[in-house]
C-alpha cells in the first residue's frame, strides 16, 4: 500500500510504503521524502498519519494524480501511448519487446552475480535473483 500526500505546512512531499513486496523485517518501513531523507518506522506511523491527510493509494498513476491535484498541476492523459511505438510493423514491435525484456533480465542477473562467487546449486542463484 502506498500513502502519498503533500504537506503544505512543512513544504514537503511525504510518502509511506508498506506491503508484501518487501522483506518481512522491513515491511513496515515508512520513508518521508524530504531533502534530508528522514525515516519513520512503523512504531511512529500512527503519530505520523494522525492528521488524516494521508490516504491509501493503490497504483502509481493514482498517486501521481493525487500529488498533482494537491499541487494544482494539470496532467496530460497518462493512458495515451506515443504514436512512435506503433509506427513499426507489429511483428517488429514484438521482437523489440522480447529483446528488451531479455536484455533487462540479463542486466539484472549480471548486476546481482557480478561480485558473487560460485553458487552451490541452481536454487541458490534463483533465490538470490528472487530477493534481488
N, C-alpha and C positions, 0 to 999 in steps of 0.2 A: 504494500500500500504506500502511495506517495501522498504526502501532505505538503501543500505549497501555498505560500501567502507572501504578500508584500507588507512589511511593517513601515508605515509612513512615519511613525514616531521615531523609530530607530534608523530610518532611511536605509533599510537593507532588505534583501530578498532572502526569505527563510524557507528552507526545505527540510523535510524529515523523511527518512526512508526506513522501511522495515519490510520483512517478508521472507518467503521461503527460498529466495534466490541466494541468500547469504548463509554462511556457516552458522551453526547453532549458537556459538559463542558471541557472534556479532549481529545476531538477527535483530536486536533492538537497539542498534546504534543509530543515533539521530545526529545529523550534521546541520549546523546553522551556517549558511553560506554568507560569509562576510569577508571583509578584507583581511581579517586576522585568521579566519578559518576556525572558529570556535566549534566545540563538540558538546552535545547534550546527550548524556546517556539515558537509558530507559528509566532509571530511578528518578530523574528530574523531568521526565516528559510531561507528567501531569501538571506541574507548575508552568512548564514551558507553553503548554497549549491551553492554559486556563482562561485566556481572554475570549475564546470561542471564535476567533477569526480564522482558525485553521479548519479545513475541511478535507476529507479524503478525496484523492484524485486517482483514478484507475489507469488512465492512459497518458502518454506523453503529450499527445495532441491536446487533450483536455487541460493538462497542466499549463501548456503554452497559452491556451485561450484564457484560462483563469488569470494568469500573470498579465496578459495583455489587457484584459478588461480592467484589472486593478490599476494598470498604468495608463489607461486611456490610449492604448495603441490600436491602430487599425491593422487587422491581419488580412492578408490575401487568403484565398481558399487553399487550405493545406492538402486537399484531396486531389488537386489537379496535377496530372503527370505531365512533365515537359514534352512538347511535341518532338523534340530531338530524339527522344527514346523510341519513338515509333517510326522514325524516318527510314530505318533499315528493314530488310526482309525479316519476317517473324522468325524464320529458321536461324538467321544470323543472331538475332536477339537472344534466342535460346542458347546458342553456342556461347555467346558472350556471358550470359548469366551463369551458365555452368562453369565456364572458365574462371570467372571472378569468384565464385563460391569455392572452387577448389584452391585457388590462389590464396584466399583468405584463410582457409583451413590449413594449408601448408605453412603459411606465415605464423599462425598460432602454434602449430606443432614445433616449428623451428624456435620460436621465442621461448617456449616452455622447456624444450630439451637442450637448448644451446649450452647451458652451463652444467648440465647434469651428466653424471657418468653413465655406466651401463645399467640397464634395468633387468631385474631377475626374471621377469616374465612379462607377457603382453598385458596382463591385467593391471600391473603396477603402472605401466605407461598410460593405460586408459583411465585409471583413477586420477593420475596427475592431470591429464588433459580435461577430465570432467571437472575437477576442482579449480583448474586454472581458467 
